[in-house]
Amino acid sequence: MGKWYTKEEKIKIIKYYHKNGYMNTIKKFTIAKENLSRWIKITNEDNLTPGKGP
């Protein structure tokens, strides 16, 4: 089972993605591209809380 990221960590990762791009973000944070794609699509920050959202 993988790491569970907090809402704050996810927001930090998304902000990093917007500045540095997709591949750099995946390499730096060692996250699956599917996770990053899903987080980017979520517009309501409350849904970034583990166990909530789509």
N, CA, C and O atoms as a Tripos MOL2 file, in Angstrom:
@<TRIPOS>MOLECULE
protein
  216   215    54     0     0
PROTEIN
NO_CHARGES

@<TRIPOS>ATOM
      1 N           0.8390   -1.1750    0.0000 N.3       1 MET1
      2 CA          0.0000    0.0000    0.0000 C.3       1 MET1
      3 C           0.8830    1.2380    0.0000 C.2       1 MET1
      4 O           1.9020    1.2810    0.6890 O.2       1 MET1
      5 N           0.4940    2.2360   -0.7690 N.am      2 GLY2
      6 CA          1.2950    3.4380   -0.9140 C.3       2 GLY2
      7 C           1.0660    4.4590    0.1840 C.2       2 GLY2
      8 O           0.2670    4.2550    1.0990 O.2       2 GLY2
      9 N           1.7810    5.5540    0.0700 N.am      3 LYS3
     10 CA          1.6840    6.6380    1.0490 C.3       3 LYS3
     11 C           0.3640    7.3800    0.8740 C.2       3 LYS3
     12 O          -0.0970    7.5880   -0.2490 O.2       3 LYS3
     13 N          -0.2380    7.7740    1.9870 N.am      4 TRP4
     14 CA         -1.4360    8.6110    1.9650 C.3       4 TRP4
     15 C          -0.9770   10.0520    2.1480 C.2       4 TRP4
     16 O          -0.3750   10.3890    3.1680 O.2       4 TRP4
     17 N          -1.2570   10.8980    1.1710 N.am      5 TYR5
     18 CA         -0.8770   12.2960    1.2360 C.3       5 TYR5
     19 C          -1.9850   13.1100    1.8920 C.2       5 TYR5
     20 O          -3.1680   12.8760    1.6470 O.2       5 TYR5
     21 N          -1.5930   14.0690    2.7280 N.am      6 THR6
     22 CA         -2.5770   14.9620    3.3420 C.3       6 THR6
     23 C          -3.0280   15.9840    2.3060 C.2       6 THR6
     24 O          -2.4110   16.1340    1.2510 O.2       6 THR6
     25 N          -4.1000   16.6760    2.6210 N.am      7 LYS7
     26 CA         -4.6200   17.7150    1.7330 C.3       7 LYS7
     27 C          -3.5420   18.7710    1.4780 C.2       7 LYS7
     28 O          -3.3710   19.2190    0.3440 O.2       7 LYS7
     29 N          -2.8250   19.1660    2.5130 N.am      8 GLU8
     30 CA         -1.7870   20.1860    2.3880 C.3       8 GLU8
     31 C          -0.6510   19.7130    1.4860 C.2       8 GLU8
     32 O          -0.1300   20.4850    0.6820 O.2       8 GLU8
     33 N          -0.2700   18.4470    1.6210 N.am      9 GLU9
     34 CA          0.7840   17.8880    0.7670 C.3       9 GLU9
     35 C           0.3370   17.8640   -0.6910 C.2       9 GLU9
     36 O           1.1190   18.1780   -1.5880 O.2       9 GLU9
     37 N          -0.9060   17.4950   -0.9240 N.am     10 LYS10
     38 CA         -1.4270   17.4480   -2.2950 C.3      10 LYS10
     39 C          -1.4430   18.8330   -2.9220 C.2      10 LYS10
     40 O          -1.0870   18.9950   -4.0890 O.2      10 LYS10
     41 N          -1.8550   19.8330   -2.1480 N.am     11 ILE11
     42 CA         -1.8720   21.2080   -2.6590 C.3      11 ILE11
     43 C          -0.4550   21.6560   -2.9930 C.2      11 ILE11
     44 O          -0.2330   22.2920   -4.0230 O.2      11 ILE11
     45 N           0.4990   21.3320   -2.1360 N.am     12 LYS12
     46 CA          1.9050   21.6740   -2.3810 C.3      12 LYS12
     47 C           2.4030   21.0130   -3.6680 C.2      12 LYS12
     48 O           3.0990   21.6460   -4.4620 O.2      12 LYS12
     49 N           2.0510   19.7520   -3.8730 N.am     13 ILE13
     50 CA          2.4710   19.0160   -5.0680 C.3      13 ILE13
     51 C           1.8360   19.6190   -6.3170 C.2      13 ILE13
     52 O           2.5020   19.7580   -7.3430 O.2      13 ILE13
     53 N           0.5580   19.9790   -6.2420 N.am     14 ILE14
     54 CA         -0.1230   20.5780   -7.3950 C.3      14 ILE14
     55 C           0.5030   21.9270   -7.7480 C.2      14 ILE14
     56 O           0.6860   22.2330   -8.9260 O.2      14 ILE14
     57 N           0.8330   22.7340   -6.7380 N.am     15 LYS15
     58 CA          1.4910   24.0210   -6.9970 C.3      15 LYS15
     59 C           2.8530   23.8010   -7.6500 C.2      15 LYS15
     60 O           3.2290   24.5370   -8.5630 O.2      15 LYS15
     61 N           3.5910   22.7980   -7.1900 N.am     16 TYR16
     62 CA          4.8810   22.4690   -7.7910 C.3      16 TYR16
     63 C           4.6910   22.0610   -9.2520 C.2      16 TYR16
     64 O           5.4700   22.4520  -10.1220 O.2      16 TYR16
     65 N           3.6500   21.2720   -9.5110 N.am     17 TYR17
     66 CA          3.3460   20.8300  -10.8730 C.3      17 TYR17
     67 C           3.1080   22.0220  -11.8020 C.2      17 TYR17
     68 O           3.6080   22.0380  -12.9260 O.2      17 TYR17
     69 N           2.3520   23.0150  -11.3440 N.am     18 HIS18
     70 CA          2.0390   24.1700  -12.1830 C.3      18 HIS18
     71 C           3.2950   24.9620  -12.5430 C.2      18 HIS18
     72 O           3.3430   25.5900  -13.6010 O.2      18 HIS18
     73 N           4.3040   24.9410  -11.6870 N.am     19 LYS19
     74 CA          5.5400   25.6780  -11.9490 C.3      19 LYS19
     75 C           6.5700   24.8500  -12.7150 C.2      19 LYS19
     76 O           7.3410   25.4000  -13.5010 O.2      19 LYS19
     77 N           6.5910   23.5300  -12.4960 N.am     20 ASN20
     78 CA          7.7050   22.7160  -12.9850 C.3      20 ASN20
     79 C           7.3340   21.6160  -13.9690 C.2      20 ASN20
     80 O           8.2200   20.9740  -14.5330 O.2      20 ASN20
     81 N           6.0560   21.3880  -14.1830 N.am     21 GLY21
     82 CA          5.6600   20.3900  -15.1640 C.3      21 GLY21
     83 C           5.4220   19.0070  -14.5730 C.2      21 GLY21
     84 O           5.7340   18.7170  -13.4180 O.2      21 GLY21
     85 N           4.8570   18.1840  -15.4260 N.am     22 TYR22
     86 CA          4.3650   16.8590  -15.0540 C.3      22 TYR22
     87 C           5.4810   15.8990  -14.6430 C.2      22 TYR22
     88 O           5.4630   15.3570  -13.5380 O.2      22 TYR22
     89 N           6.4400   15.6940  -15.5270 N.am     23 MET23
     90 CA          7.4890   14.6980  -15.2760 C.3      23 MET23
     91 C           8.3890   15.0910  -14.1020 C.2      23 MET23
     92 O           8.7780   14.2330  -13.3090 O.2      23 MET23
     93 N           8.7200   16.3690  -13.9850 N.am     24 ASN24
     94 CA          9.5480   16.8110  -12.8600 C.3      24 ASN24
     95 C           8.8460   16.5750  -11.5290 C.2      24 ASN24
     96 O           9.4840   16.2050  -10.5430 O.2      24 ASN24
     97 N           7.5370   16.7890  -11.5020 N.am     25 THR25
     98 CA          6.7630   16.5810  -10.2770 C.3      25 THR25
     99 C           6.7360   15.1110   -9.8990 C.2      25 THR25
    100 O           6.9310   14.7610   -8.7350 O.2      25 THR25
    101 N           6.4940   14.2530  -10.8770 N.am     26 ILE26
    102 CA          6.4520   12.8090  -10.6240 C.3      26 ILE26
    103 C           7.7920   12.3140  -10.0880 C.2      26 ILE26
    104 O           7.8330   11.4960   -9.1680 O.2      26 ILE26
    105 N           8.8850   12.8080  -10.6610 N.am     27 LYS27
    106 CA         10.2150   12.3820  -10.2150 C.3      27 LYS27
    107 C          10.5370   12.8970   -8.8140 C.2      27 LYS27
    108 O          11.0430   12.1520   -7.9750 O.2      27 LYS27
    109 N          10.2410   14.1770   -8.5650 N.am     28 LYS28
    110 CA         10.5920   14.7630   -7.2670 C.3      28 LYS28
    111 C           9.8220   14.1160   -6.1180 C.2      28 LYS28
    112 O          10.4040   13.8090   -5.0780 O.2      28 LYS28
    113 N           8.5270   13.9090   -6.2990 N.am     29 PHE29
    114 CA          7.6940   13.4030   -5.2120 C.3      29 PHE29
    115 C           7.4630   11.8970   -5.2950 C.2      29 PHE29
    116 O           6.8030   11.3230   -4.4280 O.2      29 PHE29
    117 N           7.9980   11.2590   -6.3200 N.am     30 THR30
    118 CA          7.8290    9.8130   -6.5550 C.3      30 THR30
    119 C           6.3800    9.3740   -6.3540 C.2      30 THR30
    120 O           6.0760    8.5080   -5.5340 O.2      30 THR30
    121 N           5.5010   10.0010   -7.1310 N.am     31 ILE31
    122 CA          4.0860    9.6440   -7.0960 C.3      31 ILE31
    123 C           3.6830    9.0630   -8.4410 C.2      31 ILE31
    124 O           4.3340    9.3080   -9.4560 O.2      31 ILE31
    125 N           2.6210    8.3040   -8.4380 N.am     32 ALA32
    126 CA          2.1110    7.7080   -9.6690 C.3      32 ALA32
    127 C           1.4700    8.7910  -10.5320 C.2      32 ALA32
    128 O           0.8290    9.7090  -10.0200 O.2      32 ALA32
    129 N           1.6510    8.6730  -11.8420 N.am     33 LYS33
    130 CA          1.0740    9.6760  -12.7400 C.3      33 LYS33
    131 C          -0.4490    9.6890  -12.6590 C.2      33 LYS33
    132 O          -1.0720   10.7270  -12.8840 O.2      33 LYS33
    133 N          -1.0500    8.5490  -12.3400 N.am     34 GLU34
    134 CA         -2.5090    8.4900  -12.1950 C.3      34 GLU34
    135 C          -2.9790    9.3490  -11.0230 C.2      34 GLU34
    136 O          -3.9900   10.0440  -11.1220 O.2      34 GLU34
    137 N          -2.2430    9.2980   -9.9170 N.am     35 ASN35
    138 CA         -2.5960   10.1190   -8.7490 C.3      35 ASN35
    139 C          -2.5050   11.6030   -9.0800 C.2      35 ASN35
    140 O          -3.4170   12.3700   -8.7730 O.2      35 ASN35
    141 N          -1.4080   12.0020   -9.7020 N.am     36 LEU36
    142 CA         -1.2290   13.4090  -10.0410 C.3      36 LEU36
    143 C          -2.3310   13.8700  -10.9890 C.2      36 LEU36
    144 O          -2.8860   14.9540  -10.8070 O.2      36 LEU36
    145 N          -2.6490   13.0780  -11.9780 N.am     37 SER37
    146 CA         -3.7150   13.4360  -12.9220 C.3      37 SER37
    147 C          -5.0440   13.6180  -12.2050 C.2      37 SER37
    148 O          -5.7760   14.5680  -12.4810 O.2      37 SER37
    149 N          -5.3540   12.7180  -11.2930 N.am     38 ARG38
    150 CA         -6.6180   12.7920  -10.5560 C.3      38 ARG38
    151 C          -6.6620   14.0400   -9.6730 C.2      38 ARG38
    152 O          -7.6880   14.7180   -9.6130 O.2      38 ARG38
    153 N          -5.5660   14.3450   -8.9920 N.am     39 TRP39
    154 CA         -5.5350   15.5080   -8.1120 C.3      39 TRP39
    155 C          -5.6790   16.8030   -8.9010 C.2      39 TRP39
    156 O          -6.3370   17.7370   -8.4430 O.2      39 TRP39
    157 N          -5.0730   16.8690  -10.0780 N.am     40 ILE40
    158 CA         -5.1410   18.0740  -10.9020 C.3      40 ILE40
    159 C          -6.5800   18.3360  -11.3430 C.2      40 ILE40
    160 O          -6.9960   19.4910  -11.4380 O.2      40 ILE40
    161 N          -7.3390   17.2820  -11.6110 N.am     41 LYS41
    162 CA         -8.7250   17.4200  -12.0760 C.3      41 LYS41
    163 C          -9.6690   17.8860  -10.9760 C.2      41 LYS41
    164 O         -10.7230   18.4490  -11.2700 O.2      41 LYS41
    165 N          -9.3130   17.6640   -9.7170 N.am     42 ILE42
    166 CA        -10.1790   18.0340   -8.5930 C.3      42 ILE42
    167 C         -10.0950   19.5450   -8.3860 C.2      42 ILE42
    168 O          -9.0150   20.0880   -8.1560 O.2      42 ILE42
    169 N         -11.2470   20.2220   -8.4690 N.am     43 THR43
    170 CA        -11.2430   21.6780   -8.3340 C.3      43 THR43
    171 C         -11.5530   22.1310   -6.9150 C.2      43 THR43
    172 O         -11.1240   23.2110   -6.5110 O.2      43 THR43
    173 N         -12.2810   21.3370   -6.1560 N.am     44 ASN44
    174 CA        -12.6260   21.6830   -4.7780 C.3      44 ASN44
    175 C         -11.5560   21.1160   -3.8480 C.2      44 ASN44
    176 O         -11.4050   19.8990   -3.7450 O.2      44 ASN44
    177 N         -10.8090   21.9970   -3.1670 N.am     45 GLU45
    178 CA         -9.7020   21.5460   -2.3160 C.3      45 GLU45
    179 C         -10.1540   20.6150   -1.1990 C.2      45 GLU45
    180 O          -9.3730   19.7710   -0.7610 O.2      45 GLU45
    181 N         -11.3900   20.7420   -0.7250 N.am     46 ASP46
    182 CA        -11.8830   19.8590    0.3330 C.3      46 ASP46
    183 C         -11.8970   18.4070   -0.1270 C.2      46 ASP46
    184 O         -11.7690   17.5000    0.6950 O.2      46 ASP46
    185 N         -12.0480   18.1760   -1.4170 N.am     47 ASN47
    186 CA        -12.0650   16.8140   -1.9410 C.3      47 ASN47
    187 C         -10.6710   16.1990   -2.0160 C.2      47 ASN47
    188 O         -10.5370   15.0210   -2.3500 O.2      47 ASN47
    189 N          -9.6340   16.9730   -1.7110 N.am     48 LEU48
    190 CA         -8.2760   16.4370   -1.6810 C.3      48 LEU48
    191 C          -7.9730   15.7290   -0.3620 C.2      48 LEU48
    192 O          -6.9260   15.0950   -0.2280 O.2      48 LEU48
    193 N          -8.8650   15.8280    0.5960 N.am     49 THR49
    194 CA         -8.6930   15.1550    1.8790 C.3      49 THR49
    195 C          -8.7780   13.6480    1.6680 C.2      49 THR49
    196 O          -9.6950   13.1830    0.9910 O.2      49 THR49
    197 N          -7.8470   12.8680    2.2270 N.am     50 PRO50
    198 CA         -7.8930   11.4150    2.0480 C.3      50 PRO50
    199 C          -9.2500   10.8340    2.4540 C.2      50 PRO50
    200 O          -9.7890   11.1550    3.5130 O.2      50 PRO50
    201 N          -9.7810    9.9820    1.5940 N.am     51 GLY51
    202 CA        -11.0620    9.3440    1.8720 C.3      51 GLY51
    203 C         -12.2560   10.1030    1.3340 C.2      51 GLY51
    204 O         -13.3900    9.6380    1.4550 O.2      51 GLY51
    205 N         -12.0220   11.2680    0.7400 N.am     52 LYS52
    206 CA        -13.1070   12.0630    0.1580 C.3      52 LYS52
    207 C         -12.8640   12.2190   -1.3330 C.2      52 LYS52
    208 O         -11.8090   11.8450   -1.8460 O.2      52 LYS52
    209 N         -13.8440   12.7700   -2.0130 N.am     53 GLY53
    210 CA        -13.6910   13.0840   -3.4270 C.3      53 GLY53
    211 C         -14.0030   11.9110   -4.3220 C.2      53 GLY53
    212 O         -14.4390   10.8530   -3.8670 O.2      53 GLY53
    213 N         -13.7670   12.1230   -5.6270 N.am     54 PRO54
    214 CA        -14.1160   11.0860   -6.6150 C.3      54 PRO54
    215 C         -13.2280    9.8720   -6.5570 C.2      54 PRO54
    216 O         -13.4140    8.9330   -7.3300 O.2      54 PRO54
@<TRIPOS>BOND
     1     1     2 1
     2     2     3 1
     3     3     4 2
     4     3     5 am
     5     5     6 1
     6     6     7 1
     7     7     8 2
     8     7     9 am
     9     9    10 1
    10    10    11 1
    11    11    12 2
    12    11    13 am
    13    13    14 1
    14    14    15 1
    15    15    16 2
    16    15    17 am
    17    17    18 1
    18    18    19 1
    19    19    20 2
    20    19    21 am
    21    21    22 1
    22    22    23 1
    23    23    24 2
    24    23    25 am
    25    25    26 1
    26    26    27 1
    27    27    28 2
    28    27    29 am
    29    29    30 1
    30    30    31 1
    31    31    32 2
    32    31    33 am
    33    33    34 1
    34    34    35 1
    35    35    36 2
    36    35    37 am
    37    37    38 1
    38    38    39 1
    39    39    40 2
    40    39    41 am
    41    41    42 1
    42    42    43 1
    43    43    44 2
    44    43    45 am
    45    45    46 1
    46    46    47 1
    47    47    48 2
    48    47    49 am
    49    49    50 1
    50    50    51 1
    51    51    52 2
    52    51    53 am
    53    53    54 1
    54    54    55 1
    55    55    56 2
    56    55    57 am
    57    57    58 1
    58    58    59 1
    59    59    60 2
    60    59    61 am
    61    61    62 1
    62    62    63 1
    63    63    64 2
    64    63    65 am
    65    65    66 1
    66    66    67 1
    67    67    68 2
    68    67    69 am
    69    69    70 1
    70    70    71 1
    71    71    72 2
    72    71    73 am
    73    73    74 1
    74    74    75 1
    75    75    76 2
    76    75    77 am
    77    77    78 1
    78    78    79 1
    79    79    80 2
    80    79    81 am
    81    81    82 1
    82    82    83 1
    83    83    84 2
    84    83    85 am
    85    85    86 1
    86    86    87 1
    87    87    88 2
    88    87    89 am
    89    89    90 1
    90    90    91 1
    91    91    92 2
    92    91    93 am
    93    93    94 1
    94    94    95 1
    95    95    96 2
    96    95    97 am
    97    97    98 1
    98    98    99 1
    99    99   100 2
   100    99   101 am
   101   101   102 1
   102   102   103 1
   103   103   104 2
   104   103   105 am
   105   105   106 1
   106   106   107 1
   107   107   108 2
   108   107   109 am
   109   109   110 1
   110   110   111 1
   111   111   112 2
   112   111   113 am
   113   113   114 1
   114   114   115 1
   115   115   116 2
   116   115   117 am
   117   117   118 1
   118   118   119 1
   119   119   120 2
   120   119   121 am
   121   121   122 1
   122   122   123 1
   123   123   124 2
   124   123   125 am
   125   125   126 1
   126   126   127 1
   127   127   128 2
   128   127   129 am
   129   129   130 1
   130   130   131 1
   131   131   132 2
   132   131   133 am
   133   133   134 1
   134   134   135 1
   135   135   136 2
   136   135   137 am
   137   137   138 1
   138   138   139 1
   139   139   140 2
   140   139   141 am
   141   141   142 1
   142   142   143 1
   143   143   144 2
   144   143   145 am
   145   145   146 1
   146   146   147 1
   147   147   148 2
   148   147   149 am
   149   149   150 1
   150   150   151 1
   151   151   152 2
   152   151   153 am
   153   153   154 1
   154   154   155 1
   155   155   156 2
   156   155   157 am
   157   157   158 1
   158   158   159 1
   159   159   160 2
   160   159   161 am
   161   161   162 1
   162   162   163 1
   163   163   164 2
   164   163   165 am
   165   165   166 1
   166   166   167 1
   167   167   168 2
   168   167   169 am
   169   169   170 1
   170   170   171 1
   171   171   172 2
   172   171   173 am
   173   173   174 1
   174   174   175 1
   175   175   176 2
   176   175   177 am
   177   177   178 1
   178   178   179 1
   179   179   180 2
   180   179   181 am
   181   181   182 1
   182   182   183 1
   183   183   184 2
   184   183   185 am
   185   185   186 1
   186   186   187 1
   187   187   188 2
   188   187   189 am
   189   189   190 1
   190   190   191 1
   191   191   192 2
   192   191   193 am
   193   193   194 1
   194   194   195 1
   195   195   196 2
   196   195   197 am
   197   197   198 1
   198   198   199 1
   199   199   200 2
   200   199   201 am
   201   201   202 1
   202   202   203 1
   203   203   204 2
   204   203   205 am
   205   205   206 1
   206   206   207 1
   207   207   208 2
   208   207   209 am
   209   209   210 1
   210   210   211 1
   211   211   212 2
   212   211   213 am
   213   213   214 1
   214   214   215 1
   215   215   216 2
@<TRIPOS>SUBSTRUCTURE
     1 MET1         2 RESIDUE 1 A MET
     2 GLY2         6 RESIDUE 1 A GLY
     3 LYS3        10 RESIDUE 1 A LYS
     4 TRP4        14 RESIDUE 1 A TRP
     5 TYR5        18 RESIDUE 1 A TYR
     6 THR6        22 RESIDUE 1 A THR
     7 LYS7        26 RESIDUE 1 A LYS
     8 GLU8        30 RESIDUE 1 A GLU
     9 GLU9        34 RESIDUE 1 A GLU
    10 LYS10       38 RESIDUE 1 A LYS
    11 ILE11       42 RESIDUE 1 A ILE
    12 LYS12       46 RESIDUE 1 A LYS
    13 ILE13       50 RESIDUE 1 A ILE
    14 ILE14       54 RESIDUE 1 A ILE
    15 LYS15       58 RESIDUE 1 A LYS
    16 TYR16       62 RESIDUE 1 A TYR
    17 TYR17       66 RESIDUE 1 A TYR
    18 HIS18       70 RESIDUE 1 A HIS
    19 LYS19       74 RESIDUE 1 A LYS
    20 ASN20       78 RESIDUE 1 A ASN
    21 GLY21       82 RESIDUE 1 A GLY
    22 TYR22       86 RESIDUE 1 A TYR
    23 MET23       90 RESIDUE 1 A MET
    24 ASN24       94 RESIDUE 1 A ASN
    25 THR25       98 RESIDUE 1 A THR
    26 ILE26      102 RESIDUE 1 A ILE
    27 LYS27      106 RESIDUE 1 A LYS
    28 LYS28      110 RESIDUE 1 A LYS
    29 PHE29      114 RESIDUE 1 A PHE
    30 THR30      118 RESIDUE 1 A THR
    31 ILE31      122 RESIDUE 1 A ILE
    32 ALA32      126 RESIDUE 1 A ALA
    33 LYS33      130 RESIDUE 1 A LYS
    34 GLU34      134 RESIDUE 1 A GLU
    35 ASN35      138 RESIDUE 1 A ASN
    36 LEU36      142 RESIDUE 1 A LEU
    37 SER37      146 RESIDUE 1 A SER
    38 ARG38      150 RESIDUE 1 A ARG
    39 TRP39      154 RESIDUE 1 A TRP
    40 ILE40      158 RESIDUE 1 A ILE
    41 LYS41      162 RESIDUE 1 A LYS
    42 ILE42      166 RESIDUE 1 A ILE
    43 THR43      170 RESIDUE 1 A THR
    44 ASN44      174 RESIDUE 1 A ASN
    45 GLU45      178 RESIDUE 1 A GLU
    46 ASP46      182 RESIDUE 1 A ASP
    47 ASN47      186 RESIDUE 1 A ASN
    48 LEU48      190 RESIDUE 1 A LEU
    49 THR49      194 RESIDUE 1 A THR
    50 PRO50      198 RESIDUE 1 A PRO
    51 GLY51      202 RESIDUE 1 A GLY
    52 LYS52      206 RESIDUE 1 A LYS
    53 GLY53      210 RESIDUE 1 A GLY
    54 PRO54      214 RESIDUE 1 A PRO
